[in-house]
């Protein structure tokens, strides 16, 4: 807020707890914009001119866990999905939304794996390969 961010809602601290907050137009050179925030914070930016500019801004961080895009135009939504560098894009919902069967995870410095039942199972198994040669030859026994 001292750097020029507008605090729209919340932000009060009580001991070790912070109220959820909504911040608007956080300057791009602040930690709030550049680093992952592991707390109940929503950053809002509005773009009136070009969706491409908004996507470039979203991609300007070295993180890419999930993104939320709010719009009605499906062509623009598909553009955002194809070009935002994140593990997932949620249309008209918060990026924390997750379905059990949905592979959830990030790219860049936000991770290299996905979470869901299939990926958890794969993480617990060891892959082993059997290569068979001369299977008709019984002279080995």
ZAZA-419811 format. One record per residue: residue number from 1; y, z, x of N, C-alpha, C in turn. Coordinates in steps of 0.001 Angstrom, whole numbers, m for minus. Last residue first. Layout:
ZAZA-419811
seq:NUM&nY:Y&nZ:Z&nX:X&caY:Y&caZ:Z&caX:X&cY:Y&cZ:Z&cX:X;
...
end
This chain:
ZAZA-419811
seq:141&nY:m72753&nZ:m20095&nX:18643&caY:m73474&caZ:m18882&caX:18271&cY:m74852&cZ:m18877&cX:18861;
seq:140&nY:m71685&nZ:m22512&nX:19264&caY:m70988&caZ:m21350&caX:19784&cY:m71774&cZ:m20061&cX:19525;
seq:139&nY:m72926&nZ:m24595&nX:17945&caY:m73433&caZ:m24252&caX:19274&cY:m72726&cZ:m23031&cX:19880;
seq:138&nY:m72105&nZ:m25605&nX:15577&caY:m72747&caZ:m24280&caX:15536&cY:m73241&cZ:m23823&cX:16899;
seq:137&nY:m69455&nZ:m27385&nX:14418&caY:m70236&caZ:m27166&caX:15639&cY:m70784&cZ:m25760&cX:15627;
seq:136&nY:m67719&nZ:m27585&nX:12359&caY:m69061&caZ:m28044&caX:12109&cY:m69998&cZ:m27798&cX:13302;
seq:135&nY:m65272&nZ:m26815&nX:13359&caY:m65929&caZ:m25914&caX:12420&cY:m67346&cZ:m26328&cX:12103;
seq:134&nY:m63419&nZ:m27649&nX:15391&caY:m64862&caZ:m27806&caX:15543&cY:m65645&cZ:m26883&cX:14597;
seq:133&nY:m60910&nZ:m25275&nX:14576&caY:m61314&caZ:m26468&caX:15320&cY:m62829&cZ:m26486&cX:15409;
seq:132&nY:m58368&nZ:m23779&nX:12729&caY:m59813&caZ:m24016&caX:12836&cY:m60068&cZ:m25333&cX:13551;
seq:131&nY:m56187&nZ:m21154&nX:12812&caY:m56307&caZ:m22568&caX:13159&cY:m57782&cZ:m22818&cX:13422;
seq:130&nY:m54690&nZ:m18905&nX:10796&caY:m55998&caZ:m19267&caX:11316&cY:m55998&cZ:m20765&cX:11561;
seq:129&nY:m52010&nZ:m16625&nX:10988&caY:m52443&caZ:m18007&caX:10851&cY:m53827&cZ:m18164&cX:11463;
seq:128&nY:m50250&nZ:m14150&nX:9216&caY:m51263&caZ:m14456&caX:10215&cY:m51789&cZ:m15853&cX:9942;
seq:127&nY:m47567&nZ:m12037&nX:8533&caY:m48127&caZ:m13369&caX:8397&cY:m49094&cZ:m13632&cX:9543;
seq:126&nY:m47576&nZ:m8960&nX:7086&caY:m47572&caZ:m9639&caX:8372&cY:m48262&cZ:m10983&cX:8193;
seq:125&nY:m45398&nZ:m7492&nX:4649&caY:m46617&caZ:m8197&caX:5037&cY:m46464&cZ:m8792&cX:6430;
seq:124&nY:m42980&nZ:m6494&nX:3964&caY:m44062&caZ:m5528&caX:4172&cY:m45360&cZ:m6180&cX:4619;
seq:123&nY:m41352&nZ:m8665&nX:3504&caY:m40995&caZ:m7768&caX:4609&cY:m42113&cZ:m6793&cX:4933;
seq:122&nY:m42503&nZ:m9708&nX:1194&caY:m42631&caZ:m10448&caX:2451&cY:m42311&cZ:m9576&cX:3657;
seq:121&nY:m41631&nZ:m7750&nX:m643&caY:m43064&caZ:m7942&caX:m384&cY:m43259&cZ:m8650&cX:954;
seq:120&nY:m38885&nZ:m8224&nX:m540&caY:m39406&caZ:m6907&caX:m151&cY:m40888&cZ:m7011&cX:176;
seq:119&nY:m38810&nZ:m10824&nX:m1550&caY:m38399&caZ:m10585&caX:m170&cY:m38871&cZ:m9223&cX:320;
seq:118&nY:m39756&nZ:m10402&nX:m4208&caY:m40426&caZ:m11340&caX:m3301&cY:m40081&cZ:m11028&cX:m1851;
seq:117&nY:m37832&nZ:m8541&nX:m5236&caY:m39244&caZ:m8192&caX:m5139&cY:m39970&cZ:m9097&cX:m4143;
seq:116&nY:m34954&nZ:m8659&nX:m3089&caY:m35572&caZ:m8754&caX:m4403&cY:m37050&cZ:m8505&cX:m4188;
seq:115&nY:m32518&nZ:m9527&nX:m763&caY:m33248&caZ:m8446&caX:m1414&cY:m33747&cZ:m8926&cX:m2764;
seq:114&nY:m32346&nZ:m11456&nX:2264&caY:m32121&caZ:m11277&caX:839&cY:m32963&cZ:m10116&cX:335;
seq:113&nY:m30617&nZ:m11541&nX:5461&caY:m31784&caZ:m11514&caX:4592&cY:m31369&cZ:m11364&cX:3141;
seq:112&nY:m28447&nZ:m11253&nX:7019&caY:m29218&caZ:m12478&caX:7221&cY:m30439&cZ:m12536&cX:6315;
seq:111&nY:m25017&nZ:m10072&nX:6645&caY:m26473&caZ:m9998&caX:6594&cY:m27152&cZ:m11329&cX:6738;
seq:110&nY:m22354&nZ:m10352&nX:6975&caY:m22808&caZ:m9544&caX:5841&cY:m24312&cZ:m9541&cX:5690;
seq:109&nY:m21422&nZ:m12118&nX:8842&caY:m21657&caZ:m10738&caX:9282&cY:m22065&cZ:m9810&cX:8148;
seq:108&nY:m23011&nZ:m14778&nX:7171&caY:m22089&caZ:m14392&caX:8237&cY:m22423&cZ:m12969&cX:8674;
seq:107&nY:m24174&nZ:m13721&nX:3933&caY:m24231&caZ:m14582&caX:5102&cY:m23171&cZ:m14096&cX:6076;
seq:106&nY:m26167&nZ:m11508&nX:1805&caY:m24977&caZ:m12177&caX:2302&cY:m25266&cZ:m13135&cX:3432;
seq:105&nY:m27950&nZ:m10952&nX:m1313&caY:m27676&caZ:m10756&caX:99&cY:m26481&cZ:m11578&cX:519;
seq:104&nY:m30522&nZ:m11246&nX:m3604&caY:m29202&caZ:m10690&caX:m3353&cY:m29031&cZ:m10484&cX:m1862;
seq:103&nY:m32261&nZ:m13254&nX:m5695&caY:m32153&caZ:m12929&caX:m4275&cY:m30721&cZ:m12506&cX:m3945;
seq:102&nY:m33172&nZ:m11843&nX:m8765&caY:m32169&caZ:m12630&caX:m8063&cY:m32168&cZ:m12265&cX:m6584;
seq:101&nY:m34734&nZ:m10167&nX:m10198&caY:m35393&caZ:m11331&caX:m9597&cY:m34432&cZ:m12214&cX:m8813;
seq:100&nY:m32869&nZ:m8214&nX:m11096&caY:m33977&caZ:m7866&caX:m10203&cY:m34606&cZ:m9062&cX:m9507;
seq:99&nY:m29478&nZ:m9212&nX:m10796&caY:m30675&caZ:m9208&caX:m11609&cY:m31845&cZ:m8963&cX:m10659;
seq:98&nY:m26254&nZ:m7873&nX:m10367&caY:m27493&caZ:m8326&caX:m9741&cY:m28646&cZ:m8190&cX:m10723;
seq:97&nY:m22836&nZ:m7598&nX:m9672&caY:m23843&caZ:m7856&caX:m10700&cY:m25091&cZ:m8409&cX:m10029;
seq:96&nY:m20883&nZ:m7557&nX:m7850&caY:m21920&caZ:m6536&caX:m7690&cY:m23021&cZ:m6682&cX:m8732;
seq:95&nY:m18915&nZ:m9373&nX:m8466&caY:m19949&caZ:m9779&caX:m7521&cY:m21012&cZ:m8716&cX:m7272;
seq:94&nY:m18306&nZ:m9461&nX:m12003&caY:m18110&caZ:m8834&caX:m10702&cY:m19219&cZ:m9245&cX:m9749;
seq:93&nY:m17812&nZ:m12636&nX:m13636&caY:m18369&caZ:m11283&caX:m13553&cY:m18112&cZ:m10751&cX:m12153;
seq:92&nY:m17274&nZ:m15386&nX:m13665&caY:m16740&caZ:m14525&caX:m14717&cY:m17423&cZ:m13157&cX:m14786;
seq:91&nY:m19901&nZ:m16115&nX:m11610&caY:m18862&caZ:m16714&caX:m12438&cY:m18527&cZ:m15770&cX:m13577;
seq:90&nY:m20641&nZ:m15135&nX:m8399&caY:m20771&caZ:m14757&caX:m9808&cY:m19599&cZ:m15351&cX:m10574;
seq:89&nY:m22365&nZ:m16280&nX:m5666&caY:m21099&caZ:m16406&caX:m6384&cY:m21371&cZ:m16090&cX:m7844;
seq:88&nY:m23814&nZ:m15180&nX:m2575&caY:m23878&caZ:m15439&caX:m4006&cY:m22489&cZ:m15527&cX:m4594;
seq:87&nY:m23264&nZ:m15135&nX:114&caY:m24661&caZ:m15140&caX:m295&cY:m24837&cZ:m15416&cX:m1775;
seq:86&nY:m20598&nZ:m17419&nX:921&caY:m21096&caZ:m16098&caX:530&cY:m22550&cZ:m16243&cX:90;
seq:85&nY:m18262&nZ:m19428&nX:1174&caY:m19266&caZ:m19007&caX:2151&cY:m19671&cZ:m17567&cX:1869;
seq:84&nY:m17652&nZ:m21723&nX:m1331&caY:m17414&caZ:m20341&caX:m879&cY:m18577&cZ:m19919&cX:m1;
seq:83&nY:m18617&nZ:m24252&nX:m2138&caY:m17777&caZ:m24139&caX:m944&cY:m17478&cZ:m22712&cX:m488;
seq:82&nY:m20177&nZ:m24187&nX:m4446&caY:m20618&caZ:m25020&caX:m3323&cY:m19854&cZ:m24734&cX:m2038;
seq:81&nY:m18682&nZ:m22492&nX:m6128&caY:m20041&caZ:m22145&caX:m5736&cY:m20471&cZ:m22907&cX:m4483;
seq:80&nY:m16317&nZ:m24007&nX:m6440&caY:m16268&caZ:m22688&caX:m5799&cY:m17650&cZ:m22289&cX:m5308;
seq:79&nY:m17385&nZ:m26223&nX:m7804&caY:m16722&caZ:m26411&caX:m6508&cY:m16693&cZ:m25084&cX:m5747;
seq:78&nY:m18248&nZ:m24958&nX:m10120&caY:m19248&caZ:m25538&caX:m9220&cY:m18643&cZ:m25820&cX:m7842;
seq:77&nY:m15711&nZ:m24265&nX:m11133&caY:m16687&caZ:m23216&caX:m10832&cY:m17759&cZ:m23737&cX:m9880;
seq:76&nY:m14586&nZ:m26744&nX:m11598&caY:m14000&caZ:m25889&caX:m10561&cY:m14966&cZ:m24772&cX:m10164;
seq:75&nY:m16297&nZ:m27517&nX:m13664&caY:m16194&caZ:m28342&caX:m12460&cY:m15607&cZ:m27530&cX:m11308;
seq:74&nY:m15838&nZ:m25539&nX:m15604&caY:m17120&caZ:m25576&caX:m14900&cY:m17090&cZ:m26452&cX:m13659;
seq:73&nY:m13192&nZ:m23559&nX:m16260&caY:m13473&caZ:m24933&caX:m15883&cY:m14752&cZ:m24988&cX:m15046;
seq:72&nY:m12649&nZ:m20876&nX:m16508&caY:m13377&caZ:m21532&caX:m17599&cY:m13812&cZ:m22942&cX:m17244;
seq:71&nY:m12972&nZ:m18118&nX:m14156&caY:m12362&caZ:m19354&caX:m14646&cY:m13212&cZ:m19937&cX:m15761;
seq:70&nY:m13355&nZ:m16107&nX:m11499&caY:m13063&caZ:m16027&caX:m12930&cY:m12308&cZ:m17290&cX:m13351;
seq:69&nY:m15738&nZ:m15193&nX:m9193&caY:m14765&caZ:m16221&caX:m9544&cY:m14589&cZ:m16187&cX:m11054;
seq:68&nY:m16782&nZ:m13148&nX:m6584&caY:m16589&caZ:m13255&caX:m8027&cY:m15481&cZ:m14244&cX:m8304;
seq:67&nY:m19256&nZ:m13102&nX:m4004&caY:m17918&caZ:m13448&caX:m4477&cY:m17916&cZ:m13485&cX:m5994;
seq:66&nY:m20928&nZ:m11317&nX:m1350&caY:m20902&caZ:m11903&caX:m2693&cY:m19450&cZ:m12200&cX:m3054;
seq:65&nY:m20751&nZ:m11477&nX:1691&caY:m21810&caZ:m10883&caX:877&cY:m21877&cZ:m11573&cX:m482;
seq:64&nY:m19479&nZ:m12336&nX:4206&caY:m19807&caZ:m13217&caX:3093&cY:m20935&cZ:m12668&cX:2239;
seq:63&nY:m17059&nZ:m12102&nX:6900&caY:m18083&caZ:m11549&caX:6019&cY:m18358&cZ:m12528&cX:4885;
seq:62&nY:m14919&nZ:m12973&nX:8261&caY:m16220&caZ:m13174&caX:8910&cY:m17351&cZ:m12525&cX:8122;
seq:61&nY:m12605&nZ:m14809&nX:6164&caY:m13154&caZ:m13567&caX:6697&cY:m14495&cZ:m13854&cX:7368;
seq:60&nY:m11897&nZ:m17140&nX:4930&caY:m11211&caZ:m16801&caX:6179&cY:m11682&cZ:m15477&cX:6790;
seq:59&nY:m12891&nZ:m17801&nX:2477&caY:m13745&caZ:m18060&caX:3629&cY:m13122&cZ:m17626&cX:4950;
seq:58&nY:m10746&nZ:m17290&nX:809&caY:m11963&caZ:m16482&caX:663&cY:m12866&cZ:m16632&cX:1875;
seq:57&nY:m9033&nZ:m19329&nX:1668&caY:m8654&caZ:m17929&caX:1886&cY:m9889&cZ:m17031&cX:1793;
seq:56&nY:m10471&nZ:m21541&nX:731&caY:m10209&caZ:m21395&caX:2172&cY:m9827&cZ:m19961&cX:2514;
seq:55&nY:m10303&nZ:m21015&nX:m2008&caY:m11608&caZ:m21008&caX:m1349&cY:m11438&cZ:m20852&cX:159;
seq:54&nY:m7532&nZ:m21335&nX:m2399&caY:m8161&caZ:m20042&caX:m2682&cY:m9522&cZ:m19933&cX:m1997;
seq:53&nY:m7280&nZ:m24050&nX:m1745&caY:m6558&caZ:m23039&caX:m968&cY:m7190&cZ:m21657&cX:m1167;
seq:52&nY:m8793&nZ:m25209&nX:m3777&caY:m9208&caZ:m25382&caX:m2383&cY:m8542&cZ:m24344&cX:m1486;
seq:51&nY:m7268&nZ:m24719&nX:m6022&caY:m8493&caZ:m23955&caX:m5855&cY:m8979&cZ:m24050&cX:m4407;
seq:50&nY:m3771&nZ:m24587&nX:m5928&caY:m4981&caZ:m25301&caX:m5555&cY:m6164&cZ:m24360&cX:m5378;
seq:49&nY:m1657&nZ:m23114&nX:m7473&caY:m1588&caZ:m24513&caX:m7051&cY:m2954&cZ:m25143&cX:m6812;
seq:48&nY:m1987&nZ:m20483&nX:m8101&caY:m1560&caZ:m21369&caX:m9175&cY:m1667&cZ:m22833&cX:m8775;
seq:47&nY:m3889&nZ:m17776&nX:m7558&caY:m3538&caZ:m19044&caX:m6963&cY:m3208&cZ:m20002&cX:m8091;
seq:46&nY:m3958&nZ:m14274&nX:m6907&caY:m3839&caZ:m15383&caX:m7856&cY:m3382&cZ:m16630&cX:m7105;
seq:45&nY:m6134&nZ:m11729&nX:m6041&caY:m5195&caZ:m12725&caX:m5554&cY:m5135&cZ:m13817&cX:m6597;
seq:44&nY:m7295&nZ:m8416&nX:m5865&caY:m6908&caZ:m9551&caX:m6706&cY:m5902&cZ:m10436&cX:m5980;
seq:43&nY:m9980&nZ:m6410&nX:m5056&caY:m8791&caZ:m7077&caX:m4527&cY:m8505&cZ:m8303&cX:m5381;
seq:42&nY:m11267&nZ:m3384&nX:m6041&caY:m11192&caZ:m4799&caX:m6384&cY:m9888&cZ:m5327&cX:m5809;
seq:41&nY:m13340&nZ:m744&nX:m5005&caY:m12063&caZ:m1440&caX:m4869&cY:m12226&cZ:m2897&cX:m5289;
seq:40&nY:m15141&nZ:1735&nX:m4375&caY:m14838&caZ:1053&caX:m5642&cY:m13443&cZ:422&cX:m5642;
seq:39&nY:m16385&nZ:854&nX:m1099&caY:m15847&caZ:1808&caX:m2057&cY:m15461&cZ:1029&cX:m3310;
seq:38&nY:m16535&nZ:m550&nX:1441&caY:m17667&caZ:87&caX:772&cY:m17150&cZ:1228&cX:m97;
seq:37&nY:m15213&nZ:m3497&nX:2309&caY:m14810&caZ:m2218&caX:1719&cY:m16002&cZ:m1654&cX:966;
seq:36&nY:m15060&nZ:m5333&nX:5289&caY:m15804&caZ:m5017&caX:4074&cY:m15392&cZ:m3632&cX:3593;
seq:35&nY:m11782&nZ:m6513&nX:6386&caY:m13035&caZ:m5777&caX:6562&cY:m13743&cZ:m5575&cX:5223;
seq:34&nY:m9411&nZ:m7875&nX:5664&caY:m10286&caZ:m8434&caX:6697&cY:m11654&cZ:m7775&cX:6781;
seq:33&nY:m8042&nZ:m6444&nX:3674&caY:m8376&caZ:m7857&caX:3453&cY:m9449&cZ:m8339&cX:4417;
seq:32&nY:m7769&nZ:m3950&nX:4774&caY:m8205&caZ:m4062&caX:3383&cY:m8670&cZ:m5479&cX:3093;
seq:31&nY:m6599&nZ:m4420&nX:7219&caY:m8034&caZ:m4134&caX:7176&cY:m8588&cZ:m4259&cX:5763;
seq:30&nY:m4254&nZ:m7197&nX:6987&caY:m4612&caZ:m5778&caX:6871&cY:m6129&cZ:m5611&cX:6838;
seq:29&nY:m3421&nZ:m9795&nX:6886&caY:m3638&caZ:m9226&caX:8219&cY:m3994&cZ:m7739&cX:8173;
seq:28&nY:m2945&nZ:m10536&nX:4279&caY:m4159&caZ:m11033&caX:4909&cY:m4414&cZ:m10437&cX:6286;
seq:27&nY:m1890&nZ:m7989&nX:1990&caY:m1598&caZ:m8936&caX:3072&cY:m2868&cZ:m9287&cX:3851;
seq:26&nY:m3027&nZ:m7977&nX:m1322&caY:m3093&caZ:m7283&caX:m25&cY:m2798&cZ:m8297&cX:1065;
seq:25&nY:m2646&nZ:m8638&nX:m4131&caY:m1926&caZ:m9293&caX:m3044&cY:m1874&cZ:m8469&cX:m1761;
seq:24&nY:m3584&nZ:m5594&nX:m5628&caY:m3140&caZ:m6975&caX:m5794&cY:m2348&cZ:m7423&cX:m4569;
seq:23&nY:m6328&nZ:m3494&nX:m6393&caY:m5219&caZ:m3822&caX:m5509&cY:m4873&cZ:m5291&cX:m5679;
seq:22&nY:m7680&nZ:m966&nX:m8219&caY:m7449&caZ:m2406&caX:m8227&cY:m6189&cZ:m2647&cX:m7414;
seq:21&nY:m10124&nZ:1615&nX:m7686&caY:m8774&caZ:1068&caX:m7677&cY:m8776&cZ:m445&cX:m7709;
seq:20&nY:m11732&nZ:4707&nX:m8502&caY:m11776&caZ:3244&caX:m8364&cY:m10354&cZ:2691&cX:m8431;
seq:19&nY:m10773&nZ:7604&nX:m6641&caY:m10839&caZ:6906&caX:m7925&cY:m10994&cZ:5407&cX:m7657;
seq:18&nY:m12769&nZ:9062&nX:m4161&caY:m11617&caZ:8215&caX:m4475&cY:m11828&cZ:7624&cX:m5859;
seq:17&nY:m13820&nZ:12210&nX:m2807&caY:m13956&caZ:11137&caX:m3793&cY:m12643&cZ:10390&cX:m3981;
seq:16&nY:m13634&nZ:14468&nX:m1305&caY:m14273&caZ:13312&caX:m667&cY:m14368&cZ:12110&cX:m1604;
seq:15&nY:m10785&nZ:15514&nX:m2939&caY:m11787&caZ:15879&caX:m1942&cY:m12324&cZ:14638&cX:m1258;
seq:14&nY:m9654&nZ:12967&nX:m4585&caY:m9978&caZ:14352&caX:m4904&cY:m11100&cZ:14764&cX:m3968;
seq:13&nY:m7172&nZ:10480&nX:m4606&caY:m8274&caZ:11114&caX:m3890&cY:m8406&cZ:12561&cX:m4333;
seq:12&nY:m6369&nZ:7608&nX:m6509&caY:m6149&caZ:9028&caX:m6224&cY:m7387&cZ:9614&cX:m5574;
seq:11&nY:m6881&nZ:4984&nX:m7229&caY:m6514&caZ:5269&caX:m5857&cY:m6261&cZ:6720&cX:m5528;
seq:10&nY:m5652&nZ:3371&nX:m10264&caY:m6480&caZ:4304&caX:m9498&cY:m5930&cZ:4636&cX:m8132;
seq:9&nY:m4158&nZ:141&nX:m10293&caY:m4886&caZ:1184&caX:m11007&cY:m5604&cZ:2059&cX:m9993;
seq:8&nY:m2497&nZ:m1326&nX:m8545&caY:m2369&caZ:m1498&caX:m9991&cY:m2997&cZ:m352&cX:m10771;
seq:7&nY:m705&nZ:m1414&nX:m5746&caY:m1762&caZ:m607&caX:m6349&cY:m1565&cZ:m673&cX:m7854;
seq:6&nY:21&nZ:m4121&nX:m3748&caY:375&caZ:m3459&caX:m5006&cY:m849&cZ:m2710&cX:m5531;
seq:5&nY:692&nZ:m4061&nX:m252&caY:m276&caZ:m4244&caX:m1340&cY:215&cZ:m3512&cX:m2582;
seq:4&nY:2356&nZ:m3444&nX:1871&caY:2836&caZ:m4369&caX:853&cY:1872&cZ:m4658&cX:m274;
seq:3&nY:1590&nZ:m1480&nX:3596&caY:1750&caZ:m2821&caX:4163&cY:2197&cZ:m3853&cX:3131;
seq:2&nY:1202&nZ:726&nX:2002&caY:2339&caZ:753&caX:2926&cY:2622&cZ:m622&cX:3517;
seq:1&nY:m1191&nZ:0&nX:839&caY:0&caZ:0&caX:0&cY:1254&cZ:0&cX:883;
end
